[in-house]
C-alpha cells in the first residue's frame, strides 16, 4: 500500500501525519510499527492519522499512535502540528475530547481541556492521593492520557522512566515527567513517554507538569516549560482549562514505496 505522508515536529517531538480524510487507509499494527521505525521506516515519535470527524463541532478526527502501535488519547505537540496541517484554527476530535486551536503567527495554541485529578480518572490501580503518590512522591493527573510528575532531579529520566512507566500503580502505563522548578514562572522538564521512551518534548506532559506544580504551590498558573527541544507556554486557567502554546514545523512531504 502506497501512502502519502507529511513529516512534522513540535520542538523536536516528531510525527508522521497521514491524511485519511478522503480515504481512510485503515492502518494495521504492523504498518504503524514499520512507519514509526527510524531504521526501516520513516521514523517518528508518533504516527498521526486524520479521518473525517464524527462529532458535531469538530473539523477533523485525530488519532495518535506510539511506535509500539499502542494508541494515545492525546498529544499536545502533535495537536499543534495538526492545527498547522489543517489550517483555519480547527477543532480537533480526539479520544480526550474536542480540542479547539488558535494561531498567532508561527505559534499555535491548543485548548487541552481540563485535567482529571481523581485516582480513578488517571487511572491508578488503587485509591491514592494523586497529589502525593506512594511512588517517589510523584503527583499524577490525566490530560487525556495518564501522567505522573516527579519534582527534583531531571537526570533520573533515563534510569527511572522505563520502570515507572510500567509500575503496577498505572494499569494503562503512564507518561513520567521529571521537573525542576527554576522560578514561579519557569520549569525544566524531561518526559519518558509511554510507548515511545524519552522524547525531546511532550506537550501533554508539560501541561500535566504545570498542573501538578500549581497543585503543589510550586509555580504560578502560567509557566514556561523548557524541554530538550525548546519551550512551551502553559496556562492553567481559572476555569480549569489548560492552554498550551508553541511552534509547529513542517519538515517534508513524501510517499511510501
Backbone torsions as a table, in degrees:
resi	resn	phi	psi	omega
1	UNK	NA	124.3	176.7
2	UNK	-88.2	130.5	-178.0
3	UNK	-124.4	137.5	169.3
4	UNK	-88.5	142.7	-178.0
5	UNK	-148.0	164.4	173.2
6	UNK	-128.4	129.3	176.1
7	UNK	-91.2	127.6	-178.4
8	UNK	-137.7	165.3	173.3
9	UNK	-151.4	154.2	170.7
10	UNK	-123.9	106.5	-177.6
11	UNK	58.6	35.1	178.8
12	UNK	86.6	-9.9	172.1
13	UNK	-77.8	106.2	-164.8
14	UNK	-105.9	153.4	-170.7
15	UNK	-139.8	146.4	166.1
16	UNK	-102.8	115.3	-178.0
17	UNK	-101.0	124.0	178.3
18	UNK	-116.5	122.4	-177.5
19	UNK	-91.6	101.8	179.1
20	UNK	-106.6	25.8	-177.4
21	UNK	-69.3	-28.8	177.8
22	UNK	-95.0	-30.4	-178.2
23	UNK	-150.9	99.3	-178.1
24	UNK	-65.7	118.8	-177.9
25	UNK	-74.8	-9.6	178.2
26	UNK	49.5	61.0	-175.6
27	UNK	-65.6	135.9	176.2
28	UNK	-95.9	174.0	-175.5
29	UNK	-58.7	-45.3	-177.5
30	UNK	-63.5	-40.0	180.0
31	UNK	-66.1	-42.6	178.9
32	UNK	-60.2	-46.7	-179.5
33	UNK	-63.1	-39.7	179.8
34	UNK	-65.8	-45.8	-178.4
35	UNK	-64.2	-34.5	-178.8
36	UNK	-78.0	-19.3	-175.0
37	UNK	-66.8	128.7	-174.8
38	UNK	-79.7	-12.5	178.5
39	UNK	-103.9	-39.9	-175.2
40	UNK	-106.7	-9.3	179.8
41	UNK	-124.6	-147.7	178.3
42	UNK	-81.5	-46.7	178.4
43	UNK	97.5	124.1	177.8
44	UNK	-170.4	165.0	172.2
45	UNK	-77.9	-32.1	177.2
46	UNK	-152.2	147.9	171.5
47	UNK	-98.1	134.9	-176.2
48	UNK	-117.6	121.9	-178.7
49	UNK	-111.0	125.4	178.1
50	UNK	-103.4	130.2	176.3
51	UNK	-136.9	169.5	-179.7
52	UNK	-61.9	144.8	179.7
53	UNK	-70.9	153.8	176.5
54	UNK	-119.5	-1.4	179.9
55	UNK	-113.3	142.7	176.2
56	UNK	-61.6	138.1	178.7
57	UNK	91.4	-10.3	179.4
58	UNK	-94.7	146.8	177.9
59	UNK	-99.9	-23.7	-177.9
60	UNK	-158.5	143.9	175.3
61	UNK	-95.1	128.1	-174.0
62	UNK	-122.2	129.5	174.6
63	UNK	-121.7	141.8	-176.0
64	UNK	-117.9	124.6	-179.1
65	UNK	-119.2	131.3	176.9
66	UNK	-77.6	164.9	179.9
67	UNK	-59.3	-23.7	177.1
68	UNK	-86.9	7.6	178.1
69	UNK	79.0	-0.6	174.0
70	UNK	-68.8	153.2	-176.4
71	UNK	-102.4	133.5	176.7
72	UNK	-96.7	146.3	179.8
73	UNK	-76.2	-27.1	-177.3
74	UNK	-153.5	154.3	173.6
75	UNK	-153.0	112.0	-175.4
76	UNK	-66.6	-47.8	-179.1
77	UNK	-63.9	-40.5	178.0
78	UNK	-66.8	-34.2	179.2
79	UNK	-63.4	-39.0	175.8
80	UNK	-64.2	-40.1	178.5
81	UNK	-63.6	-40.0	177.8
82	UNK	-64.0	-40.0	178.0
83	UNK	-58.7	-41.0	178.0
84	UNK	-70.3	-41.8	-177.6
85	UNK	-62.2	-47.2	-176.7
86	UNK	-77.0	-41.5	-179.2
87	UNK	79.6	162.3	175.5
88	UNK	75.7	25.9	178.2
89	UNK	52.0	61.2	-175.7
90	UNK	-71.9	156.8	168.3
91	UNK	-97.1	125.3	-174.6
92	UNK	-95.7	132.6	171.5
93	UNK	-93.1	117.8	-179.8
94	UNK	-130.4	172.7	175.9
95	UNK	-64.4	-20.2	178.7
96	UNK	-89.7	0.6	-179.8
97	UNK	115.4	-168.5	178.2
98	UNK	-84.4	127.8	-178.8
99	UNK	-117.0	102.8	175.4
100	UNK	-69.2	151.0	179.2
101	UNK	-129.8	164.0	176.0
102	UNK	-148.4	159.2	179.8
103	UNK	-130.2	138.3	174.3
104	UNK	-136.8	95.3	-176.2
105	UNK	66.5	-124.2	-179.3
106	UNK	-89.6	1.5	-177.8
107	UNK	-105.6	142.9	-179.4
108	UNK	-123.0	136.4	178.9
109	UNK	-113.9	135.4	175.7
110	UNK	-120.5	128.6	171.2
111	UNK	-81.0	105.7	-174.5
112	UNK	-83.0	3.9	178.6
113	UNK	84.1	-161.9	-176.7
114	UNK	-103.5	138.4	177.9
115	UNK	-69.5	148.1	175.9
116	UNK	-102.0	124.8	-168.8
117	UNK	-111.5	-13.5	179.2
118	UNK	-75.0	149.4	-175.6
119	UNK	-61.9	-33.7	179.5
120	UNK	-67.1	-27.4	-173.7
121	UNK	-89.5	-13.1	-179.0
122	UNK	-63.7	-50.0	-5.1
123	UNK	-95.6	159.1	170.5
124	UNK	-109.7	161.9	-177.0
125	UNK	-83.1	-12.5	178.1
126	UNK	-152.6	163.4	-178.5
127	UNK	-64.0	125.7	179.6
128	UNK	-146.4	156.4	168.2
129	UNK	-75.1	111.1	-175.4
130	UNK	-68.7	-12.7	177.2
131	UNK	-78.8	-26.0	178.9
132	UNK	-144.4	89.9	179.3
133	UNK	-71.5	152.3	173.7
134	UNK	-78.9	47.5	-175.4
135	UNK	-151.7	92.1	-179.7
136	UNK	56.9	26.3	178.5
137	UNK	55.2	35.0	-179.9
138	UNK	-76.3	159.9	170.5
139	UNK	-112.5	145.1	-174.5
140	UNK	-129.4	151.1	171.3
141	UNK	-161.9	169.4	173.7
142	UNK	-112.8	132.7	170.9
143	UNK	-113.0	41.3	-171.6
144	UNK	93.6	-14.6	171.6
145	UNK	-146.5	156.1	-172.4
146	UNK	-76.1	134.6	179.2
147	UNK	-133.5	143.0	168.7
148	UNK	-128.3	138.7	-178.5
149	UNK	-119.9	128.2	174.4
150	UNK	-107.3	132.0	-178.4
151	UNK	-103.2	131.9	178.6
152	UNK	136.7	-112.3	-171.3
153	UNK	-85.9	109.3	-178.1
154	UNK	-78.3	-11.1	179.7
155	UNK	-72.1	-7.6	-179.3
156	UNK	-81.2	-2.0	-173.1
157	UNK	-58.6	-46.6	-177.0
158	UNK	-69.9	-34.9	-174.4
159	UNK	-84.8	-39.6	-177.9
160	UNK	-92.3	-29.4	-173.9
161	UNK	-52.8	-50.7	-175.7
162	UNK	-59.8	-41.7	-178.9
163	UNK	-73.3	-41.0	-178.2
164	UNK	-67.6	-34.9	177.1
165	UNK	-53.3	-38.2	-174.0
166	UNK	-106.7	15.5	179.1
167	UNK	-60.6	143.1	-179.6
168	UNK	-57.4	-18.4	177.9
169	UNK	-65.5	-22.0	-177.2
170	UNK	-111.4	93.5	-175.7
171	UNK	-64.6	-23.0	177.6
172	UNK	-108.7	20.8	-171.0
173	UNK	62.2	177.7	-176.7
174	UNK	-154.9	154.8	169.3
175	UNK	-83.6	131.4	-174.4
176	UNK	-113.9	115.3	179.6
177	UNK	-100.4	143.5	177.9
178	UNK	-122.0	109.9	-169.7
179	UNK	-116.8	138.4	172.6
180	UNK	-118.0	120.5	-179.7
181	UNK	-80.4	119.0	-179.6
182	UNK	-95.0	-32.1	177.4
183	UNK	-165.0	173.3	178.4
184	UNK	-62.4	-12.5	-179.3
185	UNK	-124.8	16.1	-176.0
186	UNK	-152.5	131.5	174.1
187	UNK	-137.0	157.2	173.4
188	UNK	-105.5	136.7	-173.0
189	UNK	-142.2	138.1	167.5
190	UNK	-127.5	143.2	-175.1
191	UNK	-130.2	127.3	169.0
192	UNK	-90.0	110.5	-173.3
193	UNK	-88.8	137.4	176.6
194	UNK	-58.1	120.8	176.7
195	UNK	81.5	-3.5	-177.7
196	UNK	-130.2	-23.9	-177.4
197	UNK	87.0	-161.3	-177.8
198	UNK	-72.8	123.5	179.4
199	UNK	-115.9	164.5	-179.2
200	UNK	-70.6	-22.4	179.0
201	UNK	-162.1	152.4	176.7
202	UNK	-142.8	110.9	-175.3
203	UNK	-67.1	-48.6	179.1
204	UNK	-67.4	-31.2	175.8
205	UNK	-65.6	-37.5	176.1
206	UNK	-65.5	-41.4	176.9
207	UNK	-60.7	-47.2	-179.5
208	UNK	-62.2	-40.3	-178.7
209	UNK	-63.4	-41.4	179.0
210	UNK	-68.8	-42.9	177.3
211	UNK	-57.4	-47.5	-178.6
212	UNK	-68.1	-34.8	177.9
213	UNK	-67.6	-41.7	177.8
214	UNK	-63.3	-41.9	178.8
215	UNK	-61.6	-31.0	178.9
216	UNK	-86.1	-5.8	-177.6
217	UNK	76.9	25.7	-175.1
218	UNK	-96.4	-25.9	-178.5
219	UNK	-140.1	169.4	171.7
220	UNK	-80.2	174.8	-173.9
221	UNK	-76.5	-17.3	170.7
222	UNK	-113.1	127.3	-171.7
223	UNK	-146.5	139.9	170.5
224	UNK	-86.1	128.3	-179.8
225	UNK	-111.3	113.7	179.9
226	UNK	-95.9	119.4	176.5
227	UNK	-113.6	177.2	-177.5
228	UNK	-57.3	-31.4	-177.1
229	UNK	-92.8	-7.1	-179.8
230	UNK	140.9	-162.0	-170.4
231	UNK	-110.3	143.8	166.8
232	UNK	-121.8	149.9	172.3
233	UNK	-106.3	122.0	-177.5
234	UNK	-116.1	131.5	175.5
235	UNK	-126.1	122.9	172.4
236	UNK	-97.5	98.1	-173.9
237	UNK	-67.6	162.1	179.8
238	UNK	-64.4	-24.5	178.4
239	UNK	-81.8	3.2	176.1
240	UNK	97.5	-16.9	-178.6
241	UNK	-75.9	144.0	179.3
242	UNK	-108.0	122.0	178.7
243	UNK	-103.9	133.3	179.8
244	UNK	-120.7	126.0	-177.2
245	UNK	-126.0	131.3	178.0
246	UNK	-174.4	-177.8	-177.3
247	UNK	-83.6	165.9	171.5
248	UNK	-142.4	135.4	-172.4
249	UNK	-128.2	132.3	171.3
250	UNK	-90.2	125.0	-176.8
251	UNK	-94.1	-54.3	177.9
252	UNK	-165.9	163.7	173.8
253	UNK	-110.1	151.3	179.5
254	UNK	-163.4	178.2	173.6
255	UNK	-132.1	146.8	176.3
256	UNK	-77.9	160.5	-178.4
257	UNK	-75.3	NA	NA
